[in-house]
Amino acid sequence: MNFNAKEAIEILERTPQTLEYFLSGLSAGWLECNEGEGTWNASEVIEHLIEGENTNWIPRVQFLLQEGESKPFPPFDRDAHLKEQSGRSPEQALLEFKRIRMENIAKLKDLIQSGPDLELTGLHPAFGSVKLRELLSTWVVHDLTHITQIVRVMAERYRTDVGPWKAYLGILKDK
């Protein structure tokens, strides 16, 4: 097992700043490009991350600590951000993500300080029994997945423009 709460928090704390630095001030062409129908652009990913902060990660940690396996977690709608448009600009969305993430990191640090057993289990609606350690690990990898997704989508925008150099660009290798 590689999970370490302190190391997990290091990534979770950096994600908002990473995205803010990378995406702030970019033209709409970069923020609105996607990989085709049914895929997300960078702006939609940020809205999804906000939705996760509001209804997924810390709420599920708290639910697991309170309910154990007596009740399944409330379902998380991964596409909720697409159903109700927030009307935020990309910069406003990045600031909102940063604000709520910092609040959630503070809550996580408080929970971790109380020393819960990371092997405590809760009941996921699809997976069944899951450990607190697995939920926290998933939060970190979820961040890394979406950072990777944003970079991949943006690189895809220039797929034809790079010409023969595509052969040397791993991010553009044919799937």
C-alpha positions as CSV (number, residue, x, y, z in Angstrom):
1,M,0.0,0.0,0.0
2,N,1.3,3.4,-0.9
3,F,-1.4,5.6,0.5
4,N,-0.2,8.3,2.9
5,A,-2.7,10.9,4.0
6,K,-0.1,13.7,4.2
7,E,1.1,12.9,0.6
8,A,-2.5,12.7,-0.6
9,I,-3.2,16.2,0.8
10,E,0.0,17.5,-1.0
11,I,-1.7,16.7,-4.4
12,L,-5.2,17.8,-3.3
13,E,-3.9,21.2,-2.2
14,R,-2.0,21.8,-5.4
15,T,-4.7,20.9,-8.0
16,P,-6.6,24.2,-7.8
17,Q,-3.4,26.3,-8.2
18,T,-2.1,24.0,-11.0
19,L,-5.3,24.4,-12.9
20,E,-5.6,28.1,-12.2
21,Y,-2.0,28.7,-13.4
22,F,-2.5,26.5,-16.5
23,L,-5.9,27.7,-17.6
24,S,-6.4,31.3,-16.5
25,G,-6.4,33.8,-19.3
26,L,-6.4,31.3,-22.1
27,S,-8.6,32.0,-25.1
28,A,-11.9,30.2,-25.5
29,G,-10.5,28.0,-28.2
30,W,-8.3,26.2,-25.6
31,L,-11.0,26.1,-22.9
32,E,-13.9,25.0,-25.1
33,C,-12.2,22.3,-27.2
34,N,-13.1,18.7,-26.6
35,E,-12.5,15.3,-28.1
36,G,-15.9,15.0,-29.8
37,E,-19.5,14.5,-28.8
38,G,-20.1,13.3,-25.3
39,T,-16.6,14.5,-24.1
40,W,-15.8,17.4,-21.8
41,N,-13.8,20.5,-22.4
42,A,-11.6,22.2,-19.7
43,S,-14.3,24.5,-18.5
44,E,-16.7,21.5,-18.0
45,V,-14.0,19.6,-16.2
46,I,-13.6,22.5,-13.7
47,E,-17.4,22.6,-13.2
48,H,-17.3,18.8,-12.6
49,L,-14.5,19.2,-10.0
50,I,-16.7,21.9,-8.2
51,E,-19.6,19.5,-8.2
52,G,-17.4,16.8,-6.7
53,E,-16.2,19.1,-4.0
54,N,-19.8,20.0,-3.1
55,T,-21.4,16.5,-3.2
56,N,-18.8,13.8,-3.4
57,W,-15.5,13.7,-1.5
58,I,-15.9,15.2,1.9
59,P,-19.6,14.4,2.1
60,R,-18.8,10.7,1.4
61,V,-15.9,10.7,3.9
62,Q,-18.3,12.1,6.6
63,F,-21.0,9.7,5.5
64,L,-18.6,6.7,5.8
65,L,-17.5,7.8,9.2
66,Q,-21.1,8.3,10.5
67,E,-22.9,5.4,8.8
68,G,-20.2,2.8,8.1
69,E,-21.8,0.1,6.0
70,S,-25.3,0.6,7.4
71,K,-26.5,2.6,4.3
72,P,-25.0,3.2,0.9
73,F,-23.5,6.6,0.0
74,P,-25.9,8.9,-1.8
75,P,-25.3,8.5,-5.5
76,F,-23.0,11.0,-7.2
77,D,-24.1,12.3,-10.6
78,R,-20.9,12.7,-12.5
79,D,-22.8,14.7,-15.2
80,A,-24.7,17.0,-12.9
81,H,-22.6,20.0,-14.0
82,L,-23.8,19.5,-17.6
83,K,-27.5,19.7,-16.6
84,E,-27.4,23.0,-14.8
85,Q,-25.1,25.6,-16.3
86,S,-23.5,27.7,-13.6
87,G,-23.0,30.8,-15.8
88,R,-19.6,31.3,-14.3
89,S,-16.7,32.5,-16.3
90,P,-13.7,30.1,-16.4
91,E,-11.8,32.4,-14.0
92,Q,-14.8,32.5,-11.6
93,A,-15.1,28.7,-11.8
94,L,-11.4,28.3,-11.0
95,L,-11.7,30.6,-8.0
96,E,-14.8,28.8,-6.8
97,F,-13.0,25.4,-7.1
98,K,-10.0,26.8,-5.2
99,R,-12.3,28.2,-2.5
100,I,-14.3,25.1,-1.9
101,R,-11.2,22.8,-2.2
102,M,-9.4,24.8,0.5
103,E,-12.4,24.4,2.8
104,N,-12.5,20.7,2.1
105,I,-8.8,20.3,2.7
106,A,-9.3,22.0,6.1
107,K,-12.1,19.5,6.9
108,L,-10.0,16.6,5.7
109,K,-7.1,17.7,7.9
110,D,-9.4,17.9,10.9
111,L,-10.8,14.5,10.2
112,I,-7.3,13.0,9.7
113,Q,-6.1,14.6,13.0
114,S,-8.7,12.7,14.9
115,G,-7.0,9.6,13.6
116,P,-9.7,7.6,12.0
117,D,-8.9,4.0,11.0
118,L,-8.2,4.3,7.3
119,E,-9.5,0.7,6.9
120,L,-13.0,1.8,8.0
121,T,-15.5,0.8,5.4
122,G,-18.6,2.4,3.9
123,L,-21.0,1.2,1.3
124,H,-20.7,2.4,-2.2
125,P,-23.9,2.2,-4.3
126,A,-22.2,0.3,-7.2
127,F,-19.0,-1.2,-5.6
128,G,-20.3,-2.4,-2.3
129,S,-17.8,-2.2,0.6
130,V,-15.1,0.4,0.2
131,K,-12.4,1.6,2.6
132,L,-11.8,5.1,3.7
133,R,-8.2,4.8,2.4
134,E,-9.6,3.8,-1.0
135,L,-12.0,6.8,-1.1
136,L,-9.2,9.2,-0.3
137,S,-6.8,7.6,-2.8
138,T,-9.5,7.9,-5.4
139,W,-9.9,11.6,-4.7
140,V,-6.2,12.1,-5.5
141,V,-6.2,10.0,-8.6
142,H,-9.4,11.7,-9.8
143,D,-7.6,15.0,-9.7
144,L,-4.7,13.6,-11.6
145,T,-7.1,12.0,-14.1
146,H,-8.8,15.3,-14.9
147,I,-5.5,17.2,-15.1
148,T,-4.4,14.6,-17.6
149,Q,-7.7,14.8,-19.5
150,I,-7.4,18.6,-19.8
151,V,-3.9,18.4,-21.2
152,R,-4.8,15.6,-23.6
153,V,-7.8,17.4,-24.9
154,M,-5.8,20.6,-25.5
155,A,-3.0,18.6,-27.3
156,E,-5.6,16.9,-29.5
157,R,-6.7,20.4,-30.7
158,Y,-3.3,20.6,-32.6
159,R,-3.2,16.9,-33.7
160,T,-3.2,17.7,-37.5
161,D,-1.2,20.9,-37.1
162,V,1.9,19.1,-35.8
163,G,2.3,17.2,-39.0
164,P,4.8,14.4,-39.0
165,W,6.0,15.2,-35.5
166,K,2.9,13.4,-34.2
167,A,5.1,10.3,-34.4
168,Y,7.3,11.7,-31.5
169,L,4.4,13.1,-29.4
170,G,3.2,10.4,-27.0
171,I,0.1,12.4,-26.1
172,L,-1.0,12.2,-29.7
173,K,-0.4,8.5,-30.2
174,D,-3.4,6.8,-31.9
175,K,-5.6,5.3,-29.4
